[in-house]
Amino acid sequence: LSLQDILVRYKRMDGYKTLYQPGLDHAGIATQNVVEKQLLNQGIKKEDLGREEFIKKVWEWKEKSGGAILEQMKHLGVSAAFSRTRFTMDKGLQRAVKLAFLKWYEQGLIVQDNYMVNWCTKDGALSDIEVEYEERKGALYY
């Protein structure tokens, strides 16, 4: 954040027309984990809510925490066009994000590779941040 602000200010002072447009990423799995933990603290499982209601809860969390992030940026004095803030899940950006990933895939920039995937028989693939590690002696089958 600081480095971005420094670069924009430097280029602006050097005569360039600059735009530092703040953006918030939905951070998919990380956000989902936070919301799931909040719901569990209330005794609610995401499965009990259903997909649409859970997504609604994620959006509520985004509105609350996204605003806090922007306020922190303002408090730090970041030189950004806050009136032009974007979010990766905004309607206009969802399509652009999908097209960018498709383009990168076609260019070979996104590839399937050999990587250990954390797997839950109930929920499927898990991100590394969802896993609680515990050392055990035993056999690893892969």
Rosetta blueprint (number, residue, H / E / L):
1 L L
2 S H
3 L H
4 Q H
5 D H
6 I H
7 L H
8 V H
9 R H
10 Y H
11 K H
12 R H
13 M H
14 D L
15 G L
16 Y L
17 K L
18 T L
19 L L
20 Y L
21 Q L
22 P L
23 G E
24 L E
25 D L
26 H L
27 A L
28 G H
29 I H
30 A H
31 T H
32 Q H
33 N H
34 V H
35 V H
36 E H
37 K H
38 Q H
39 L H
40 L H
41 N H
42 Q L
43 G L
44 I L
45 K L
46 K H
47 E H
48 D H
49 L H
50 G L
51 R H
52 E H
53 E H
54 F H
55 I H
56 K H
57 K H
58 V H
59 W H
60 E H
61 W H
62 K H
63 E H
64 K H
65 S H
66 G H
67 G H
68 A H
69 I H
70 L H
71 E H
72 Q H
73 M H
74 K H
75 H H
76 L H
77 G L
78 V L
79 S L
80 A L
81 A L
82 F H
83 S H
84 R H
85 T L
86 R E
87 F E
88 T L
89 M L
90 D L
91 K H
92 G H
93 L H
94 Q H
95 R H
96 A H
97 V H
98 K H
99 L H
100 A H
101 F H
102 L H
103 K H
104 W H
105 Y H
106 E H
107 Q L
108 G L
109 L L
110 I L
111 V L
112 Q L
113 D L
114 N L
115 Y L
116 M L
117 V L
118 N E
119 W E
120 C E
121 T L
122 K L
123 D L
124 G E
125 A E
126 L E
127 S L
128 D H
129 I H
130 E H
131 V L
132 E L
133 Y L
134 E L
135 E L
136 R L
137 K L
138 G L
139 A L
140 L L
141 Y L
142 Y L
